[in-house]
């Protein structure tokens, strides 16, 4: 068993556990009180966790069963699911970037229509690119491989596949950096708009504003995590397109892919909105009614 497989076998289960915990927490919030999961940001975080879960599961399977016959339909399916998970992860992060841009920079409140369109576009773009990879033969290639990994047999199609995959990763990285910079620049204006919505005499007004700022800043951690999880994968794809194989780069890429679920879990854990949601959920389970104070704090969007 080589080093990349060992890294995957150790880290992907951690990512799976983190993804399941994030998903189950958000689902639990929705069951206890739908308002706790009634923010578009929360639902997009759930989508990122789902993408992490798909990716980690497929990557773990590929790492554990490296002896899969490359010519079998099982290997082709594993490659397809791996590409599905990684593509869905990239486009979901782009979706949350766009949502944060509209909310914090353009100062637009999300509507159900906008949210539905966002989900449809995210799923559609993921499906389109996954089909493109299939059409290029990236699921079923067997040449120049030491395991069940994506890649086409035809040289030109293989180059096209890796360039497209690299550009998808690059777009998610740029999106994460852009929204972080643009969001920080416009944060004071966003806070001022929020402050204007508070009624005169609202208790703890300064604390509410401080909490809102902290929640906004922490929300950038989700798309910004792509600056850790995707750069080496992006570089690996472009190197592969140039027919260059760097083993060290492959090891680092495997590591960064394997910690995506962990990073999502960490961001979710230190997110003030998560703390407020857990506090409200506990209050409702204990007292059988919602805590109006906590609900007001949670209503960020």
C-alpha positions in Angstrom: 0.0 0.0 0.0 1.5 3.4 -1.1 1.6 6.6 1.0 -1.4 8.3 -0.7 -3.6 5.3 0.0 -2.5 5.2 3.7 -3.2 9.0 4.0 -6.7 8.4 2.5 -7.5 5.4 4.7 -6.6 7.4 7.9 -8.1 10.8 7.0 -11.2 10.2 4.9 -13.1 8.4 7.8 -12.5 11.6 9.9 -13.9 13.7 7.0 -16.9 11.3 6.8 -17.6 11.6 10.5 -17.3 15.5 10.4 -19.6 15.6 7.4 -22.2 13.4 9.0 -22.1 15.5 12.2 -22.6 18.7 10.3 -25.5 17.3 8.3 -27.2 15.6 11.3 -26.9 18.8 13.3 -28.6 20.9 10.6 -31.3 18.3 10.1 -31.7 18.2 13.9 -32.1 22.0 14.0 -34.8 21.8 11.3 -36.7 19.1 13.1 -36.7 20.9 16.5 -37.5 24.3 15.0 -37.5 25.0 11.3 -36.4 28.6 11.9 -33.0 27.4 13.1 -32.3 26.0 9.6 -34.2 28.8 7.8 -31.2 30.6 6.6 -29.9 30.0 3.1 -26.3 30.0 4.4 -27.1 27.1 6.7 -28.6 25.1 3.9 -25.7 25.7 1.6 -23.4 24.6 4.4 -25.4 21.4 4.5 -24.8 21.0 0.8 -21.1 21.5 1.2 -21.2 18.8 4.0 -23.1 16.5 1.6 -20.4 17.1 -1.1 -17.7 16.3 1.4 -19.5 13.1 2.4 -19.8 11.9 -1.2 -16.2 12.8 -2.0 -14.8 11.2 1.2 -16.8 8.0 0.8 -15.7 7.5 -2.8 -12.1 8.5 -2.1 -11.9 6.1 0.9 -13.3 3.2 -1.2 -10.8 3.9 -4.0 -7.9 4.1 -1.4 -9.0 0.9 0.4 -9.6 -1.2 -2.7 -6.7 -0.1 -4.9 -6.7 -3.5 -6.6 -10.0 -2.9 -8.4 -9.7 -4.1 -12.0 -9.5 -0.9 -14.1 -11.6 -2.5 -16.9 -14.6 -3.2 -14.7 -17.7 -1.2 -14.4 -17.1 -0.9 -10.7 -13.9 1.1 -11.2 -15.8 3.3 -13.7 -18.5 4.0 -11.2 -16.0 4.8 -8.4 -14.3 7.3 -10.7 -17.7 8.8 -11.6 -18.6 9.2 -7.9 -15.2 10.7 -7.1 -15.6 13.3 -9.8 -19.2 13.9 -8.8 -18.1 14.7 -5.2 -15.3 17.0 -6.2 -17.3 18.8 -8.8 -20.3 19.2 -6.5 -17.9 20.5 -3.7 -16.5 23.2 -6.1 -19.8 24.4 -7.4 -21.4 24.4 -3.9 -18.6 26.6 -2.7 -19.1 28.9 -5.7 -22.8 29.0 -4.8 -22.1 30.1 -1.2 -19.7 32.7 -2.5 -22.4 34.2 -4.8 -24.9 34.1 -1.9 -22.6 35.9 0.4 -21.8 38.5 -2.3 -25.5 39.3 -2.8 -26.1 39.4 0.9 -23.1 41.4 2.2 -21.8 43.3 -0.8 -25.0 44.0 -2.7 -27.1 44.1 0.5 -29.9 41.9 -1.0 -32.0 39.6 1.2 -32.2 36.1 -0.2 -35.6 35.0 -1.4 -37.0 31.6 -1.9 -37.0 32.1 -5.7 -33.3 33.0 -5.6 -32.5 30.1 -3.4 -34.3 27.6 -5.6 -32.5 29.0 -8.7 -29.2 28.7 -6.9 -29.8 25.1 -6.0 -31.0 24.3 -9.6 -27.9 26.0 -11.2 -25.5 24.3 -8.7 -26.9 20.8 -9.4 -27.2 21.5 -13.1 -23.6 22.7 -13.5 -22.4 19.7 -11.5 -24.4 17.4 -13.7 -23.2 19.0 -16.9 -19.5 18.8 -16.0 -19.8 15.2 -14.7 -21.4 14.3 -18.1 -18.6 16.1 -19.9 -16.0 14.1 -18.0 -17.9 10.9 -18.9 -18.0 11.9 -22.6 -14.3 12.5 -22.5 -13.8 9.0 -21.2 -12.4 10.1 -17.8 -14.3 7.3 -16.0 -13.0 4.4 -18.1 -9.4 5.1 -19.0 -6.9 2.4 -18.1 -3.6 3.6 -19.7 -0.7 4.9 -17.5 -2.5 4.3 -14.3 -1.4 2.6 -11.1 -4.9 2.4 -9.6 -8.5 3.2 -10.1 -8.2 6.9 -10.9 -10.0 9.2 -13.3 -8.4 9.9 -16.7 -9.0 9.2 -20.4 -7.0 6.9 -22.7 -7.0 9.3 -25.6 -4.2 11.8 -25.1 -6.1 14.9 -26.3 -9.3 14.0 -24.4 -7.2 13.4 -21.3 -5.6 16.8 -21.6 -9.0 18.5 -22.1 -10.4 16.6 -19.0 -7.6 17.7 -16.7 -7.7 21.3 -17.9 -11.4 21.5 -17.3 -11.1 19.9 -13.9 -8.3 22.3 -13.0 -10.3 25.4 -14.1 -13.3 24.3 -12.0 -11.0 24.1 -8.9 -9.4 27.4 -9.9 -12.8 29.1 -10.1 -13.8 27.9 -6.6 -10.5 29.2 -5.2 -10.8 32.6 -6.8 -14.4 32.8 -5.7 -13.4 32.1 -2.1 -10.7 34.8 -2.1 -12.9 37.3 -3.9 -15.8 37.1 -1.5 -13.5 37.3 1.5 -11.9 40.5 0.3 -15.1 42.1 -1.1 -17.0 41.0 2.0 -14.5 42.5 4.4 -14.5 45.8 2.5 -18.3 46.1 2.6 -18.8 44.7 6.1 -19.2 48.1 7.8 -21.9 49.1 5.3 -23.7 45.8 5.8 -23.5 46.3 9.6 -24.9 49.9 9.2 -27.8 48.6 7.2 -28.5 45.9 9.8 -28.2 48.5 12.6 -30.9 50.6 10.9 -33.4 47.6 11.2 -33.1 47.5 15.0 -35.9 49.3 16.7 -35.1 52.1 19.2 -34.5 50.8 22.6 -33.6 47.3 21.6 -31.8 45.6 24.4 -28.1 44.8 24.0 -28.0 46.6 20.7 -24.2 46.9 20.7 -23.8 43.2 21.5 -26.2 42.2 18.7 -24.2 44.3 16.2 -21.0 42.8 17.5 -22.4 39.3 17.2 -23.7 40.0 13.6 -20.2 41.1 12.6 -18.7 38.0 14.1 -21.2 35.8 12.3 -20.5 37.4 9.0 -16.7 37.1 9.4 -17.0 33.4 10.3 -19.2 32.7 7.3 -16.2 33.5 5.0 -14.4 30.5 6.4 -16.5 28.1 4.4 -15.6 29.3 0.9 -12.1 30.3 2.1 -11.4 26.7 3.0 -11.1 26.0 -0.7 -7.7 27.9 -0.6 -6.5 24.9 1.4 -8.4 22.0 -0.1 -8.2 22.8 -3.9 -4.9 24.5 -4.9 -2.8 21.4 -5.0 -5.6 19.5 -6.7 -5.8 22.3 -9.2 -2.0 22.3 -9.8 -2.0 18.5 -10.1 -4.7 18.7 -12.8 -2.7 21.3 -14.8 0.5 19.3 -14.4 -1.3 16.2 -15.6 -2.6 18.1 -18.6 1.0 18.8 -19.4 1.8 15.1 -19.0 3.9 15.9 -15.9 3.6 13.6 -12.9 5.0 14.9 -9.6 4.6 12.2 -6.9 5.1 14.7 -4.0 2.4 16.9 -5.4 0.1 13.9 -5.6 0.7 13.1 -1.9 0.0 16.7 -0.8 -3.2 16.8 -3.0 -4.4 13.6 -1.4 -3.9 15.1 2.1 -5.7 18.4 1.3 -8.6 16.5 -0.3 -8.8 14.3 2.7 -9.2 17.2 5.2 -12.1 19.0 3.4 -14.7 17.5 5.6 -12.6 18.2 8.7 -12.3 21.9 7.7 -16.0 22.2 7.1 -16.6 20.7 10.5 -14.2 23.1 12.2 -15.8 26.1 10.5 -19.2 24.9 11.5 -18.0 24.3 15.1 -16.6 27.8 15.6 -19.5 29.5 13.7 -21.4 31.7 16.2 -24.6 30.9 14.4 -24.0 27.2 15.2 -23.6 28.1 18.9 -26.8 30.1 18.9 -28.7 27.3 17.1 -27.6 24.7 19.6 -28.5 27.0 22.5 -32.0 27.6 21.0 -32.5 23.9 20.3 -31.5 23.0 23.9 -33.9 25.6 25.3 -36.8 24.3 23.2 -36.2 20.7 24.2 -36.0 21.7 27.8 -38.9 24.2 28.0 -41.0 23.1 25.0 -41.0 26.6 23.5 -38.6 28.7 21.5 -36.3 31.3 23.2 -37.4 34.6 21.5 -34.1 36.2 22.5 -32.0 33.5 20.9 -34.3 33.5 17.8 -33.7 37.2 17.3 -30.0 36.7 17.6 -30.1 33.9 15.0 -32.0 35.9 12.5 -29.0 37.2 10.5 -30.3 37.2 6.9 
